[in-house]
Amino acid sequence: MDLGPSQHDHFFRALMERPKTAGALLRERLPPTIAEQLVGDPLLVEGTFVDEELRSSQSDRLYQVTLRGGRSAFIYCLVEHKSAPDPKRRAAALALPRADLGAV
């Protein structure tokens, strides 16, 4: 099955609109020390921050979450979707500062 960029984007966005699905993915992918702080399912914040030129290969979602202790925080997910591995690229990594939940 060959999905073009718009189908990848549509599939990702539709899947991640489901609070339970988004919550499961976040808990699976976030570091355990952060994931264990999440309470309940995330709330989707509408919109996109991806530049128009990059939307054919990237999708994003912003969520508001509740943390233990009652505070809230935001989690931003940026996904690069591809239909096949790119042999010219070994790995793409995005370095982000570690979250400090004490400061949230």
C-alpha positions as a printed NumPy array, in Angstrom:
array([[ 0.   ,  0.   ,  0.   ],
       [ 1.543,  3.273, -1.11 ],
       [ 0.317,  6.246,  0.892],
       [ 1.277,  9.681, -0.349],
       [ 2.311, 12.465,  2.025],
       [-1.225, 13.804,  2.446],
       [-2.526, 10.343,  3.396],
       [ 0.268,  9.945,  5.967],
       [-0.579, 13.321,  7.441],
       [-4.3  , 12.588,  7.478],
       [-3.765,  9.165,  9.078],
       [-1.439, 10.525, 11.781],
       [-3.664, 13.469, 12.61 ],
       [-6.845, 11.35 , 12.727],
       [-5.181,  8.743, 14.926],
       [-3.732, 11.322, 17.298],
       [-7.076, 13.108, 17.701],
       [-8.213, 10.152, 19.811],
       [-7.317, 10.983, 23.429],
       [-6.728,  7.368, 24.485],
       [-4.514,  6.661, 21.455],
       [-2.52 ,  9.852, 21.982],
       [-2.173,  9.077, 25.696],
       [-0.934,  5.545, 24.976],
       [ 1.636,  6.801, 22.455],
       [ 2.89 ,  9.529, 24.78 ],
       [ 3.232,  7.129, 27.717],
       [ 5.069,  4.641, 25.508],
       [ 7.507,  7.149, 23.998],
       [ 8.192,  9.62 , 26.813],
       [10.903,  8.865, 29.365],
       [ 9.369,  6.887, 32.261],
       [10.056,  9.674, 34.777],
       [ 7.874, 11.996, 32.699],
       [ 5.247,  9.455, 31.58 ],
       [ 4.496,  8.459, 35.164],
       [ 3.585, 12.077, 35.936],
       [ 0.72 , 12.126, 33.404],
       [-2.812, 11.839, 34.765],
       [-5.668, 10.906, 32.434],
       [-5.751, 11.458, 28.702],
       [-4.241, 14.484, 26.927],
       [-6.409, 17.246, 25.49 ],
       [-5.701, 18.176, 21.878],
       [-4.884, 21.836, 21.192],
       [-5.95 , 22.598, 17.613],
       [-3.539, 24.021, 15.074],
       [-0.128, 23.32 , 13.571],
       [ 3.317, 24.838, 13.939],
       [ 4.845, 23.112, 10.9  ],
       [ 5.938, 25.468,  8.138],
       [ 3.814, 25.15 ,  5.012],
       [ 6.821, 23.963,  2.973],
       [ 7.427, 21.032,  5.356],
       [ 3.837, 19.833,  5.717],
       [ 4.242, 17.23 ,  2.987],
       [ 6.676, 15.324,  5.211],
       [ 5.919, 16.424,  8.787],
       [ 2.907, 16.511, 11.059],
       [ 2.521, 17.862, 14.532],
       [ 0.153, 17.806, 17.477],
       [ 0.095, 19.855, 20.677],
       [-1.499, 18.442, 23.819],
       [-2.347, 19.85 , 27.198],
       [-1.879, 17.298, 29.964],
       [-2.582, 17.159, 33.669],
       [ 0.289, 16.18 , 35.923],
       [ 0.236, 14.521, 39.32 ],
       [-0.296, 17.285, 41.828],
       [-2.807, 19.034, 39.567],
       [-0.529, 21.209, 37.444],
       [-0.896, 21.246, 33.685],
       [ 1.738, 21.118, 30.97 ],
       [ 1.984, 20.995, 27.189],
       [ 3.528, 18.224, 25.104],
       [ 4.438, 18.895, 21.492],
       [ 4.739, 15.97 , 19.041],
       [ 6.496, 16.419, 15.728],
       [ 6.503, 13.418, 13.396],
       [ 8.327, 13.007, 10.12 ],
       [ 6.409, 10.529,  8.016],
       [ 7.961,  8.521,  5.224],
       [ 6.659,  5.72 ,  3.075],
       [10.128,  4.118,  2.886],
       [13.523,  4.494,  4.583],
       [15.82 ,  7.093,  3.071],
       [19.168,  5.388,  2.336],
       [20.905,  8.783,  2.154],
       [20.119,  9.497,  5.779],
       [21.475,  7.286,  8.521],
       [19.345,  8.685, 11.287],
       [17.592, 11.896, 12.064],
       [17.709, 12.985, 15.648],
       [16.241, 16.019, 17.295],
       [17.937, 17.016, 20.521],
       [15.612, 18.655, 22.99 ],
       [16.372, 19.853, 26.493],
       [15.209, 17.442, 29.167],
       [11.91 , 18.335, 30.772],
       [12.022, 19.51 , 34.346],
       [ 8.612, 18.714, 35.785],
       [ 9.521, 20.577, 38.947],
       [ 9.506, 23.792, 36.926],
       [ 6.142, 23.15 , 35.261]])
